[in-house]
Amino acid sequence: MGYVPPAELQAYYADASLAVVSSVWPEPFGAVGLEAMRHGLPVVAFAAGGINEWLLDGQNGFLVPWMDPKKYAERTDQLLIDKNLARQLGERGRQLLRDKFNFDQYISGLEAMFSRMTNQPVKREMAAICNHE
């Protein structure tokens, strides 16, 4: 389909049964999978890069061994055939997104990290380098 305007994406997700993430290079995170999970879709993806941070094999979709197209096709077919399983995995993905990847928790985590960083004393070695001691 090429580029789909954000206003039209909802209709595509509503028509979909699952999301497939076919990246074989080490994705830093693969946020498209999170977007699919927000819409209650199970995901099938290769275990490449950071995808395993959010795709839990058998919980919210299937994490397929890297570069195993046969297993990738099998898992995709399984979800297309077993609609009940697809719905269960999709709902678990939506719950995971609410529990682990919601925006409020993200902001709170950033605030906590910045607070820890600003409250920690500068190490003597770093101070010496910065002050040219």
Phi, psi and omega in degrees: 000344185072207180292132176241123180302144182308325181295337182264347183299323182306317181295323179293316178296322180296329180275345186278152175261333180198170176241137176243129179248105189265013179298135176247352175272160185290089178305134175298322179208320179075057186298342179300328177294321177296321178297317178296318179297325178300332179265010175079024180260138171287158184236141170243127182208157173285148176283080182231124177066224186275005181301326181289358174287333183234342179259111183255112187306124179082356180256309180233014180155204180231127175262110187264142177306140183307132176062033176247080185296331179295312179294323178301312179294319179299314182292322177297311178301319181303316181286330177290328180276315184264084183297327179295314177298317179301316179296318180298312180295321178297318179292322176296323177296317178298319179293317177301318179298316179296319185282319190252332188237027179280155188297320180299317178294323179300311180295316178300319178296318177296316179299317179296319180296315180296323178296316178298319183292321183280340180269352180273134179293149178288134180294147183303319181298318180291320178299319180297319179295315182292327181265004180055041179284000000 
